[in-house]
Amino acid sequence: MNQLILIIVAALAGMAAGILLHTLIARVRRGKAREKASDILRRAKKESDEVLKKATIEAKETYLQLKQKAEDEFQRLKRDIDQQQQENKELQRKLQSREDVLEKRALSIDNREERIEKKEEKLRDVEKQLNNLQAKLDEKDRDLTRKLEDIAALSQEEAKQMIISQMEQEARNEAAARLRQIEQETRDSANKKARTIITTAMQRIASDVVSENAVTVFPLASDDLKGRIIGREGRNIRALEATTGVNIIIDDTPEAVVLSSFDPLRREIARISLEKLLADGRIHPTRIESIVAKVKKEINEEMKEVGNNLCMELNVYNVAPPLVQLLGRLKYRTSYGQNVLNHSRESALLAQNIANELGIDPTIPKRVALLHDIGKAVDFEVEGTHSAIGAELAKKHGESNVVSRAIAAHHGDHETVTLVDAICQIVDAVSAARPGARRENLETYLKRLQKLEEIANSFDGVEKAYAIQAGREIRIIVQPNTHDDNNCFILAQDVKKRIENELQYPGQIQVTVIREKRVIDYAK
């Protein structure tokens, strides 16, 4: 019995202990759960703070990007507006120029109407004179009638008829003489006006006739580049024209400008310089002068290379470097529309073929034919014919007497002595006479432009002179320290008189004298 009670008490005690242990475990678990929840809350708060901070930073970055983008867009719009204003100014300039032309035409029409009115007034004066003369004749007729009636036994009617016949004949004779005089004056005036109109039309069309050999079309990536070529207030285009001697024509032709000059070398220098300036992006007068000077050096090197290549192609060796340089220069020289370098190459090949047919060594004939027009590289700088200049150059730079004599005689200026002389004359004539090789009018035109520049350059103080506008204008740049403004007017008058006395030309030639004071210093 006691054991049963003990068992029961022990069971109850175990149950109580189990319940107590379970309660303690539950409390421990609840405490850990609370701690875990608190830890989760702390981490969640920390993560939320980090997310908020990151979002704030991203928002600020987005704001700054949008602000920068807006500023860039504003600058772009500002540049577009500035460029549009520049284009508007250029358009206004063109419109003003066209208005000036229209005003001149209107003035010409007004002058023509004024001349017509003067002629009509003159005719009215003549008619009035005729009427006065008729009145005097009538008075004389009445006097004679009275005298005849007194002297002769004629009736009044018979005397009247006789006197009228005499007076009519005299009036007809005098009126006919007067009419012949008026007709001759009118014809002379009409002929003079017709000559002026024809010569002006011929002068204006000259640029179209020679456009194939006197202009180069320079393509542009876009029309926006035209404004950069012109520059602020036209400074860039004036610097380009002054340093290259080429007239740069910028008109409504899309994505292109025209380089105009009778000298192919000048056009090539201007073309390459413009190409380099647009590629570089920096276009201003100082940069233009630097690029043009650099291009001139490059062209000289290129001419030397062209001369060397031609000598190697034709197997002509031991040519002096100055002669090689002049050979390359012939690439930019034309004679009657024919390229002189191609003409020299063709002549050398012809000389070689002729020598081979004759069974002689082609070395000397080929050399002579290659160098026979070498004087044309400098004939506009040195006095004399190109054959005499070429012979002197050949002799100066070590060529033999046979070569120099053949060059001097290739146009018949000297007696033909050797077979080489004859071959040189033949190949020169054959190469020049083939169909389409030459155009006489173009060569005459180019000589006139060269003479224009020679006249202008002959005056003291002239730094540069360029014939532009197809010979309708000679532009003279003078040294500012030797000419003041008054001297510029005098120089323009002197050049005009020389041109009128020494040149034959259609229409009129504008003489433009430019005096520019430029001060340069360096900050060190």
C-alpha positions as CSV (number, residue, x, y, z in Angstrom):
1,M,0.0,0.0,0.0
2,N,2.8,2.3,0.9
3,Q,4.6,1.4,-2.3
4,L,1.5,2.3,-4.3
5,I,1.3,5.6,-2.7
6,L,5.0,6.2,-3.3
7,I,4.5,5.2,-6.9
8,I,1.6,7.6,-7.3
9,V,3.5,10.4,-5.5
10,A,6.5,9.7,-7.8
11,A,4.3,9.8,-10.9
12,L,2.7,13.0,-9.8
13,A,6.1,14.5,-9.0
14,G,7.4,13.4,-12.5
15,M,4.3,14.9,-14.1
16,A,4.9,18.1,-12.2
17,A,8.5,18.2,-13.2
18,G,7.7,17.5,-16.8
19,I,5.2,20.3,-16.8
20,L,7.7,22.6,-15.2
21,L,10.4,21.6,-17.7
22,H,8.0,22.2,-20.6
23,T,7.1,25.6,-19.3
24,L,10.8,26.5,-19.0
25,I,11.6,25.3,-22.5
26,A,8.6,27.3,-23.8
27,R,9.9,30.4,-22.1
28,V,13.4,29.9,-23.5
29,R,12.0,29.5,-27.0
30,R,9.8,32.6,-26.7
31,G,12.9,34.6,-25.6
32,K,14.9,33.4,-28.5
33,A,12.0,34.1,-30.9
34,R,11.9,37.7,-29.5
35,E,15.6,38.1,-30.0
36,K,15.4,36.7,-33.5
37,A,12.5,39.0,-34.3
38,S,14.4,42.0,-32.9
39,D,17.4,41.0,-35.0
40,I,15.3,40.7,-38.1
41,L,13.8,44.1,-37.5
42,R,17.2,45.6,-37.0
43,R,18.5,44.1,-40.3
44,A,15.3,45.2,-42.1
45,K,15.7,48.7,-40.8
46,K,19.4,48.7,-41.8
47,E,18.5,47.4,-45.3
48,S,15.8,49.9,-45.7
49,D,18.2,52.7,-44.7
50,E,20.7,51.5,-47.3
51,V,18.0,51.2,-50.0
52,L,16.8,54.7,-49.2
53,K,20.4,56.0,-49.3
54,K,21.1,54.3,-52.6
55,A,17.8,55.6,-54.1
56,T,18.7,59.1,-53.0
57,I,22.1,58.9,-54.6
58,E,20.6,57.5,-57.9
59,A,18.0,60.2,-57.8
60,K,20.8,62.9,-57.5
61,E,22.8,61.3,-60.3
62,T,19.7,61.2,-62.5
63,Y,19.0,64.8,-61.7
64,L,22.6,65.8,-62.6
65,Q,22.5,63.9,-65.9
66,L,19.2,65.5,-66.8
67,K,20.6,68.9,-65.9
68,Q,23.8,68.3,-68.0
69,K,21.7,67.0,-70.9
70,A,19.5,70.1,-70.7
71,E,22.5,72.4,-70.7
72,D,24.0,70.5,-73.7
73,E,20.7,70.9,-75.5
74,F,20.6,74.6,-74.7
75,Q,24.2,75.1,-76.0
76,R,23.3,73.2,-79.2
77,L,20.2,75.3,-79.7
78,K,22.3,78.4,-79.1
79,R,24.9,77.3,-81.7
80,D,22.1,76.5,-84.2
81,I,20.6,80.0,-83.5
82,D,24.1,81.6,-84.0
83,Q,24.7,79.7,-87.2
84,Q,21.2,80.6,-88.5
85,Q,21.9,84.2,-87.7
86,Q,25.1,84.0,-89.6
87,E,23.3,82.4,-92.6
88,N,20.7,85.1,-92.4
89,K,23.4,87.8,-92.5
90,E,24.9,86.1,-95.5
91,L,21.5,85.9,-97.2
92,Q,20.9,89.6,-96.4
93,R,24.3,90.3,-98.0
94,K,23.4,88.4,-101.1
95,L,20.0,90.1,-101.3
96,Q,21.7,93.5,-100.9
97,S,24.1,92.6,-103.7
98,R,21.2,91.6,-106.0
99,E,19.4,94.8,-105.1
100,D,22.5,96.8,-106.0
101,V,22.6,95.0,-109.4
102,L,18.9,95.7,-110.0
103,E,19.5,99.4,-109.0
104,K,22.3,99.6,-111.5
105,R,20.2,98.0,-114.2
106,A,17.3,100.4,-113.4
107,L,19.8,103.3,-113.6
108,S,21.0,102.0,-116.9
109,I,17.4,101.9,-118.2
110,D,16.8,105.4,-116.9
111,N,20.0,106.6,-118.6
112,R,18.8,105.0,-121.9
113,E,15.4,106.6,-121.6
114,E,17.1,109.9,-120.9
115,R,19.3,109.5,-124.0
116,I,16.1,108.7,-126.1
117,E,14.4,111.8,-124.7
118,K,17.5,113.9,-125.6
119,K,17.4,112.5,-129.2
120,E,13.7,113.3,-129.4
121,E,14.4,116.8,-128.1
122,K,17.1,117.2,-130.7
123,L,14.7,116.1,-133.5
124,R,12.2,118.6,-132.2
125,D,14.9,121.3,-132.4
126,V,15.7,120.2,-136.0
127,E,12.0,120.3,-136.9
128,K,11.7,123.8,-135.3
129,Q,14.8,124.9,-137.4
130,L,13.2,123.5,-140.5
131,N,10.0,125.4,-139.7
132,N,11.9,128.6,-139.2
133,L,13.8,127.9,-142.5
134,Q,10.5,127.4,-144.2
135,A,9.2,130.7,-142.8
136,K,12.3,132.4,-144.1
137,L,11.8,130.8,-147.5
138,D,8.3,132.0,-147.6
139,E,9.3,135.5,-146.8
140,K,12.1,135.3,-149.5
141,D,9.5,133.9,-151.9
142,R,7.3,136.9,-151.4
143,D,10.1,139.3,-151.9
144,L,11.2,137.7,-155.1
145,T,7.7,137.7,-156.3
146,R,7.4,141.4,-155.9
147,K,10.7,142.0,-157.6
148,L,9.8,139.7,-160.5
149,E,6.5,141.4,-160.9
150,D,8.3,144.7,-161.0
151,I,11.1,143.6,-163.4
152,A,9.5,141.1,-165.7
153,A,6.3,141.3,-167.5
154,L,5.1,138.1,-165.8
155,S,1.8,137.6,-164.2
156,Q,1.7,137.1,-160.5
157,E,0.6,133.5,-160.8
158,E,3.4,132.6,-163.3
159,A,6.0,134.2,-161.1
160,K,4.6,132.5,-158.1
161,Q,4.9,129.1,-159.7
162,M,8.5,129.7,-160.8
163,I,9.6,130.9,-157.4
164,I,7.9,128.0,-155.6
165,S,9.7,125.5,-157.8
166,Q,13.0,127.0,-157.1
167,M,12.4,127.2,-153.3
168,E,11.1,123.7,-153.2
169,Q,14.3,122.4,-154.8
170,E,16.5,124.4,-152.4
171,A,14.5,123.2,-149.4
172,R,14.7,119.6,-150.5
173,N,18.5,119.8,-151.0
174,E,19.1,121.4,-147.6
175,A,16.6,119.1,-145.8
176,A,18.3,116.1,-147.4
177,A,21.7,117.2,-146.3
178,R,20.4,117.8,-142.8
179,L,18.7,114.4,-142.7
180,R,22.0,112.7,-143.9
181,Q,23.8,114.4,-141.0
182,I,21.3,113.3,-138.4
183,E,21.3,109.8,-139.8
184,Q,25.1,109.6,-139.7
185,E,25.2,110.8,-136.1
186,T,22.5,108.3,-135.1
187,R,24.4,105.5,-136.9
188,D,27.6,106.3,-135.2
189,S,26.0,106.4,-131.8
190,A,24.2,103.1,-132.5
191,N,27.5,101.4,-133.7
192,K,29.3,102.6,-130.6
193,K,26.5,101.3,-128.3
194,A,26.4,98.0,-130.2
195,R,30.2,97.5,-129.8
196,T,29.9,98.2,-126.1
197,I,27.1,95.7,-125.7
198,I,28.9,93.0,-127.7
199,T,32.2,93.4,-126.0
200,T,30.5,93.4,-122.6
201,A,28.7,90.2,-123.5
202,M,31.9,88.6,-124.7
203,Q,33.7,89.5,-121.5
204,R,30.9,88.1,-119.3
205,I,30.9,84.8,-121.1
206,A,34.7,84.4,-121.0
207,S,34.6,82.5,-117.7
208,D,32.2,79.9,-119.2
209,V,34.4,79.4,-122.3
210,V,37.4,78.6,-120.2
211,S,35.7,77.0,-117.2
212,E,37.0,73.5,-118.0
213,N,40.6,74.7,-117.6
214,A,40.2,77.7,-115.2
215,V,38.0,76.4,-112.4
216,T,37.9,73.5,-109.9
217,V,34.7,72.4,-108.1
218,F,35.5,71.6,-104.4
219,P,32.8,69.3,-102.9
220,L,31.6,69.9,-99.3
221,A,30.2,67.5,-96.8
222,S,27.4,69.9,-96.0
223,D,26.4,73.5,-96.8
224,D,27.1,74.4,-93.2
225,L,30.8,74.5,-94.0
226,K,30.3,77.4,-96.4
227,G,29.8,79.7,-93.4
228,R,33.0,78.5,-91.8
229,I,34.9,79.1,-95.1
230,I,33.6,82.6,-95.3
231,G,34.3,83.3,-91.6
232,R,33.2,86.2,-89.5
233,E,32.7,89.3,-91.7
234,G,34.4,87.4,-94.5
235,R,37.9,87.3,-92.9
236,N,38.6,83.6,-93.7
237,I,37.7,83.8,-97.4
238,R,39.7,87.0,-97.9
239,A,42.7,85.4,-96.3
240,L,42.4,82.3,-98.5
241,E,42.1,84.5,-101.7
242,A,45.0,86.7,-100.6
243,T,47.4,83.8,-99.8
244,T,46.6,81.5,-102.7
245,G,45.7,84.0,-105.5
246,V,42.5,82.0,-106.3
247,N,39.0,83.5,-106.5
248,I,36.7,81.4,-104.2
249,I,33.1,81.5,-105.5
250,I,30.4,80.6,-102.9
251,D,27.0,80.6,-104.4
252,D,23.7,78.6,-104.2
253,T,25.3,75.5,-105.6
254,P,24.5,72.7,-103.0
255,E,27.5,71.2,-101.1
256,A,30.2,72.8,-103.3
257,V,32.4,75.8,-103.8
258,V,34.2,76.9,-107.0
259,L,38.0,77.7,-107.1
260,S,38.7,80.0,-110.1
261,S,42.2,80.8,-111.4
262,F,43.9,80.6,-114.8
263,D,46.9,79.0,-113.0
264,P,46.4,75.2,-112.3
265,L,49.1,75.2,-109.7
266,R,47.4,77.9,-107.6
267,R,44.1,76.0,-107.9
268,E,45.7,72.8,-106.7
269,I,47.3,74.6,-103.7
270,A,44.0,76.2,-102.8
271,R,42.2,72.9,-103.1
272,I,44.6,71.0,-100.9
273,S,44.7,73.8,-98.3
274,L,40.9,74.0,-98.1
275,E,40.8,70.2,-97.7
276,K,43.3,70.3,-94.8
277,L,41.6,73.2,-93.1
278,L,38.2,71.5,-93.2
279,A,39.7,68.3,-91.9
280,D,41.5,70.1,-89.1
281,G,38.5,72.2,-88.1
282,R,40.5,75.3,-87.2
283,I,39.8,77.9,-89.8
284,H,41.1,81.4,-89.1
285,P,43.5,83.8,-91.0
286,T,46.7,82.8,-89.1
287,R,46.0,79.1,-89.5
288,I,45.1,79.6,-93.2
289,E,48.5,81.2,-93.9
290,S,50.3,78.4,-92.0
291,I,48.5,75.7,-94.0
292,V,49.0,77.3,-97.4
293,A,52.7,77.7,-96.7
294,K,52.9,74.0,-95.7
295,V,50.9,72.9,-98.8
296,K,53.3,74.9,-101.1
297,K,56.2,73.0,-99.6
298,E,54.3,69.7,-100.1
299,I,53.5,70.6,-103.7
300,N,57.2,71.3,-104.4
301,E,58.1,67.9,-103.0
302,E,55.3,66.3,-105.1
303,M,56.6,68.0,-108.3
304,K,60.1,66.7,-107.6
305,E,58.6,63.2,-107.2
306,V,56.6,63.5,-110.4
307,G,59.7,64.5,-112.3
308,N,61.7,61.6,-110.9
309,N,58.9,59.1,-111.7
310,L,58.8,60.4,-115.3
311,C,62.5,60.1,-115.7
312,M,62.5,56.6,-114.3
313,E,59.5,55.6,-116.6
314,L,61.4,56.8,-119.7
315,N,64.8,55.5,-118.5
316,V,66.3,59.0,-118.7
317,Y,69.0,59.2,-116.1
318,N,71.4,61.7,-114.5
319,V,69.1,64.6,-114.9
320,A,70.0,67.5,-112.5
321,P,67.6,67.9,-109.5
322,P,66.6,71.5,-110.6
323,L,65.6,70.2,-114.0
324,V,63.7,67.3,-112.4
325,Q,61.9,69.8,-110.2
326,L,60.9,71.9,-113.3
327,L,59.7,68.8,-115.1
328,G,57.3,68.1,-112.2
329,R,56.2,71.7,-112.4
330,L,55.0,71.1,-116.0
331,K,52.2,69.0,-114.5
332,Y,50.5,72.3,-113.7
333,R,51.3,74.1,-117.0
334,T,49.2,74.0,-120.1
335,S,50.0,75.2,-123.6
336,Y,47.1,75.9,-125.9
337,G,45.0,73.8,-123.6
338,Q,47.4,70.8,-123.7
339,N,49.1,69.6,-120.5
340,V,52.9,70.2,-121.0
341,L,54.0,67.3,-118.9
342,N,51.9,64.9,-120.9
343,H,53.2,66.6,-124.1
344,S,56.8,66.1,-123.0
345,R,56.3,62.4,-122.1
346,E,54.5,61.8,-125.5
347,S,57.3,63.6,-127.4
348,A,60.0,61.5,-125.6
349,L,58.2,58.3,-126.6
350,L,57.8,59.5,-130.2
351,A,61.5,60.4,-130.3
352,Q,62.4,57.0,-129.1
353,N,60.3,55.3,-131.8
354,I,61.7,57.5,-134.6
355,A,65.2,56.8,-133.4
356,N,64.6,53.1,-133.4
357,E,63.1,53.3,-136.9
358,L,66.2,55.2,-138.1
359,G,68.5,52.7,-136.4
360,I,70.3,55.2,-134.1
361,D,70.7,55.3,-130.3
362,P,67.4,56.8,-128.9
363,T,69.1,58.0,-125.6
364,I,69.9,61.6,-126.7
365,P,66.8,62.2,-128.9
366,K,64.5,60.9,-126.0
367,R,66.4,63.1,-123.5
368,V,66.0,66.2,-125.8
369,A,62.3,65.5,-126.4
370,L,61.7,65.2,-122.7
371,L,63.4,68.5,-121.8
372,H,62.5,70.5,-124.9
373,D,59.7,72.5,-123.2
374,I,61.4,72.8,-119.8
375,G,61.5,76.6,-120.3
376,K,57.7,76.8,-120.0
377,A,58.0,76.0,-116.3
378,V,59.5,79.5,-115.8
379,D,58.7,81.5,-119.0
380,F,56.3,83.7,-117.1
381,E,59.1,84.6,-114.6
382,V,62.0,85.0,-117.0
383,E,62.2,87.3,-120.1
384,G,62.6,85.5,-123.4
385,T,61.1,82.6,-125.4
386,H,60.6,79.3,-123.7
387,S,63.0,77.6,-126.2
388,A,65.8,80.0,-125.4
389,I,65.1,79.8,-121.6
390,G,65.0,76.0,-121.8
391,A,68.3,75.8,-123.6
392,E,69.9,78.2,-121.1
393,L,68.6,76.1,-118.2
394,A,69.8,72.8,-119.8
395,K,73.3,74.2,-120.3
396,K,73.4,75.7,-116.8
397,H,72.6,72.4,-115.2
398,G,75.1,70.2,-117.0
399,E,73.4,69.0,-120.2
400,S,75.5,68.6,-123.3
401,N,75.7,71.1,-126.1
402,V,73.8,68.7,-128.4
403,V,70.8,68.8,-125.9
404,S,70.8,72.5,-125.3
405,R,71.2,73.3,-129.1
406,A,68.3,71.0,-130.0
407,I,66.1,72.6,-127.3
408,A,66.9,76.1,-128.6
409,A,66.1,75.1,-132.2
410,H,62.9,73.1,-131.7
411,H,60.7,76.0,-132.9
412,G,63.0,77.0,-135.8
413,D,64.6,79.9,-133.9
414,H,68.0,78.4,-134.9
415,E,69.3,76.5,-137.9
416,T,68.7,72.8,-137.8
417,V,72.2,71.2,-137.8
418,T,72.0,67.6,-136.4
419,L,69.5,64.8,-136.8
420,V,68.6,65.2,-133.1
421,D,67.5,68.8,-133.9
422,A,65.2,67.5,-136.6
423,I,63.8,64.7,-134.5
424,C,62.9,67.2,-131.7
425,Q,61.1,69.5,-134.1
426,I,59.2,66.6,-135.6
427,V,58.0,65.0,-132.3
428,D,57.0,68.4,-131.0
429,A,54.9,69.2,-134.0
430,V,53.3,65.7,-134.1
431,S,52.4,65.7,-130.4
432,A,50.9,69.2,-130.7
433,A,49.0,68.5,-134.0
434,R,47.1,65.5,-133.0
435,P,43.3,66.1,-132.9
436,G,42.1,67.7,-129.7
437,A,45.5,68.4,-128.4
438,R,45.4,72.2,-128.3
439,R,43.0,75.2,-128.2
440,E,44.5,78.4,-129.6
441,N,42.0,80.8,-128.0
442,L,42.6,79.5,-124.5
443,E,46.3,80.0,-124.7
444,T,45.8,83.6,-125.9
445,Y,43.4,84.2,-123.0
446,L,45.9,82.8,-120.4
447,K,48.7,85.0,-121.9
448,R,46.5,88.0,-121.4
449,L,45.9,87.1,-117.7
450,Q,49.7,86.6,-117.2
451,K,50.4,90.0,-118.8
452,L,47.8,91.6,-116.5
453,E,49.7,90.3,-113.4
454,E,53.1,91.3,-114.9
455,I,51.9,94.9,-115.4
456,A,50.6,95.1,-111.8
457,N,53.7,93.5,-110.3
458,S,56.0,95.9,-112.2
459,F,55.0,98.8,-109.8
460,D,57.0,99.5,-106.7
461,G,55.5,98.4,-103.4
462,V,53.2,95.8,-104.9
463,E,53.4,92.6,-102.8
464,K,51.1,90.4,-104.8
465,A,48.8,90.7,-107.8
466,Y,46.2,88.2,-109.0
467,A,44.0,88.2,-112.1
468,I,40.6,86.9,-111.2
469,Q,37.0,86.8,-112.4
470,A,38.1,85.4,-115.8
471,G,40.3,88.5,-116.4
472,R,37.6,91.0,-115.5
473,E,39.5,92.1,-112.3
474,I,43.1,92.5,-111.3
475,R,43.5,92.5,-107.5
476,I,46.6,94.2,-106.2
477,I,47.9,93.8,-102.6
478,V,50.3,96.5,-101.6
479,Q,52.8,96.9,-98.8
480,P,51.2,99.2,-96.1
481,N,54.5,100.8,-95.2
482,T,55.2,102.0,-98.7
483,H,51.7,103.1,-99.8
484,D,49.2,105.3,-97.9
485,D,45.5,105.6,-98.9
486,N,46.2,108.4,-101.4
487,N,49.0,106.5,-103.1
488,C,46.6,103.5,-103.6
489,F,44.3,105.8,-105.7
490,I,47.3,106.9,-107.7
491,L,48.5,103.3,-108.2
492,A,45.1,102.2,-109.4
493,Q,45.1,105.0,-112.0
494,D,48.6,104.2,-113.2
495,V,47.8,100.5,-113.5
496,K,44.6,101.3,-115.4
497,K,46.6,103.5,-117.9
498,R,49.2,100.8,-118.4
499,I,46.5,98.2,-119.1
500,E,44.7,100.5,-121.6
501,N,48.0,101.2,-123.4
502,E,49.5,97.7,-123.5
503,L,46.6,95.2,-123.7
504,Q,43.9,94.4,-126.1
505,Y,40.8,93.1,-124.3
506,P,37.0,93.1,-124.6
507,G,34.8,95.1,-122.2
508,Q,36.4,96.5,-119.1
509,I,38.9,95.4,-116.4
510,Q,38.4,96.4,-112.7
511,V,41.5,97.4,-110.9
512,T,41.3,96.8,-107.1
513,V,44.1,97.9,-104.8
514,I,44.1,96.4,-101.2
515,R,46.1,98.0,-98.4
516,E,46.1,96.0,-95.1
517,K,48.0,97.0,-92.0
518,R,48.9,94.0,-89.9
519,V,50.8,94.2,-86.6
520,I,52.2,91.0,-85.1
521,D,53.9,90.5,-81.7
522,Y,54.6,87.5,-79.4
523,A,53.9,87.2,-75.7
524,K,56.8,85.2,-74.1
